[in-house]
């Protein structure tokens, strides 16, 4: 998520967007990340953690497709970023719930802290790699690579959902 998010202002600037539009697109993305967290929690409780993780994979994949093929269409880029934020929210909320469901009460704080550390380290490395990828190949290929990174998560979510069925 961070890889795509961090390079979107660069892509928008490349296609002539001004700072106000870039700010609006990033604001929409952040709204997608946080404004719908209660809905993602409700869905996670109602539909199950793995189902909402599957939703996250679908939303992030759709975001990569829409944003990565947007080219000069600022509207498509904005839509892609909102989908990306919604996917992040779905994945973080349901993944955190699944994690806390899976460990004893006494270990939850330490496990959640480790999870946050790993997530934030991956985000930092993803942002760094994104700059290198965009400088060498472009924003579209960055989105394609990000979408490919979803495949293992999609397989695990599908496998878990099939076991429950």
Residue pairs with C-beta under 8 A, 6 or more apart in sequence:
1 60
1 84
1 87
1 88
1 123
1 126
1 146
2 123
2 124
2 126
2 127
2 130
3 126
3 127
3 129
3 130
3 133
3 142
3 145
3 146
4 63
4 64
4 67
4 80
4 81
4 84
4 130
4 142
4 143
4 146
5 26
5 29
5 81
5 84
6 126
6 127
6 130
6 131
7 130
7 131
7 134
7 139
7 142
8 22
8 25
8 26
8 29
8 67
8 77
8 81
8 139
9 22
9 25
9 26
10 134
10 139
11 67
11 70
11 77
11 134
11 139
12 21
12 22
12 25
12 74
12 77
13 22
14 139
15 71
15 72
15 74
15 77
16 72
17 25
17 74
21 74
24 78
25 74
25 77
25 78
25 81
26 81
28 78
28 81
28 82
28 85
29 81
29 82
29 84
29 85
30 85
31 82
31 85
32 81
32 82
32 83
32 84
32 85
32 86
32 88
32 89
33 85
33 86
33 88
33 89
34 85
34 89
36 86
36 89
37 89
37 93
40 52
40 89
40 90
40 92
40 93
40 94
41 93
41 97
43 51
43 52
43 55
43 90
43 94
44 52
44 93
44 94
44 97
45 97
48 161
48 164
49 94
49 95
49 97
49 98
49 101
50 94
50 98
50 157
50 160
50 161
50 164
51 161
52 90
52 91
52 93
52 94
53 90
53 91
53 94
53 95
53 98
53 153
53 157
54 154
54 157
54 158
54 161
55 87
55 90
55 94
56 87
56 88
56 89
56 90
56 91
56 94
56 95
57 87
57 91
57 150
57 153
57 154
57 157
58 87
59 83
59 84
59 86
59 87
59 90
60 83
60 84
60 87
60 88
60 91
60 146
60 147
60 150
61 87
61 147
61 150
61 154
62 80
62 83
62 87
63 80
63 81
63 83
63 84
63 87
64 80
64 84
64 143
64 144
64 146
64 147
64 150
65 80
65 143
65 147
66 76
66 77
66 79
66 80
66 83
67 76
67 77
67 79
67 80
67 81
67 83
67 84
67 139
67 143
68 80
68 139
68 140
68 141
68 142
68 143
68 144
68 147
69 76
69 140
69 143
70 76
70 77
70 80
71 140
80 143
96 112
96 115
99 111
99 112
99 115
100 108
100 111
100 112
103 111
130 142
133 141
133 142
133 145
134 142
